[in-house]
Amino acid sequence: MSARVLLDKYEIAMLFRAYEKISDGDSVNVVAASLSKSLRNLAIRRDLSVDATFRNVNGMKLKLANIQYLFTDGAKGIGGASSLMREMFRLYKQNQAEFQEILKKAIQNLSSQLT
């Protein structure tokens, strides 16, 4: 069993991006699977111990439900977002420029895993 590794701000930014895709009509299953694969590969590249549950599809769906709860003011989704997730949501709402810089870095981190 791998040690629990909390999501960092870059992974959370990617979750927000994934939530936007789902809100635009993309399949939650497809988006969650793609995000899971990317984050698992990134963790492996960072030499983290990755088991079957680490950033798996079901975990991504749960985190996306936490994000949905934030975006809908609790009307949909599942409560229980982490303090960092709530902080990133405030940033997303109040300072899009800074949020976009974090997202850009996250995308660069994921892109560099391919090289």
C-alpha positions in Angstrom: 0.0 0.0 0.0 1.4 3.4 -1.0 1.6 6.2 1.5 -1.2 8.8 1.3 0.0 11.8 -0.8 -2.3 14.8 -0.7 -3.2 16.6 -3.9 -1.0 19.6 -4.6 -2.2 22.9 -6.1 -1.2 21.8 -9.6 -3.2 18.6 -9.4 -6.1 20.6 -8.0 -5.8 23.0 -10.9 -6.1 20.0 -13.3 -9.2 18.9 -11.4 -10.8 22.3 -12.0 -9.9 22.0 -15.7 -11.4 18.6 -15.8 -14.6 19.8 -14.0 -14.9 22.6 -16.7 -14.7 20.0 -19.4 -17.4 17.9 -17.7 -19.6 21.1 -17.3 -19.1 21.7 -21.1 -20.6 18.2 -21.8 -17.6 15.8 -21.8 -18.2 12.4 -20.2 -17.2 12.3 -16.5 -16.0 8.7 -17.1 -13.7 9.7 -19.9 -12.4 12.9 -18.2 -11.8 11.1 -14.9 -10.0 8.2 -16.6 -7.7 10.6 -18.6 -6.9 12.7 -15.5 -6.2 9.6 -13.5 -3.8 8.3 -16.1 -2.0 11.6 -16.3 -1.6 12.1 -12.5 -0.6 8.5 -12.0 2.1 8.8 -14.7 3.3 12.0 -13.2 3.6 10.4 -9.8 5.6 7.5 -11.2 7.9 10.0 -12.9 8.4 11.7 -9.5 9.3 8.3 -8.0 6.2 8.1 -5.8 4.8 4.7 -4.8 1.7 4.1 -6.9 -0.7 1.3 -6.1 -4.1 0.5 -7.6 -5.9 3.1 -5.5 -3.4 6.0 -6.1 -5.2 8.7 -8.1 -7.5 6.1 -9.6 -10.6 6.8 -11.6 -13.0 6.4 -8.6 -10.8 8.8 -6.6 -10.8 11.3 -9.4 -14.6 11.1 -9.6 -14.9 11.7 -5.9 -12.6 14.8 -6.1 -14.6 16.0 -9.1 -17.7 15.7 -6.9 -16.0 17.8 -4.3 -15.2 20.4 -6.9 -18.8 20.3 -8.2 -20.0 21.0 -4.6 -17.8 24.1 -4.5 -19.0 25.4 -7.9 -22.6 24.8 -7.2 -22.6 26.3 -3.7 -23.5 22.9 -2.3 -26.5 22.2 -4.6 -24.7 19.3 -6.3 -21.7 17.1 -5.6 -20.2 15.9 -2.3 -18.9 18.1 0.5 -15.6 17.5 2.1 -13.3 19.5 -0.1 -9.8 19.9 1.4 -8.6 23.3 2.7 -6.3 23.6 -0.3 -9.1 22.7 -2.7 -11.2 25.5 -1.1 -8.2 27.9 -1.3 -7.8 27.1 -5.0 -11.5 27.7 -5.5 -11.2 31.2 -4.0 -8.2 31.8 -6.2 -10.1 30.6 -9.2 -13.0 33.0 -8.4 -11.0 36.0 -7.3 -7.7 35.9 -9.3 -8.1 34.1 -12.6 -4.7 35.3 -13.8 -2.9 33.7 -10.9 -5.0 30.5 -11.2 -4.2 30.3 -14.9 -0.4 30.6 -14.1 -0.8 27.6 -11.8 -2.8 25.7 -14.4 -0.2 26.5 -17.1 2.6 25.1 -14.8 0.5 22.0 -14.2 0.0 21.4 -17.9 3.7 21.9 -18.5 4.4 19.3 -15.7 2.1 16.8 -17.4 3.5 17.6 -20.9 7.0 17.1 -19.7 6.1 13.5 -18.6 5.8 12.7 -22.3 9.4 13.6 -23.1 
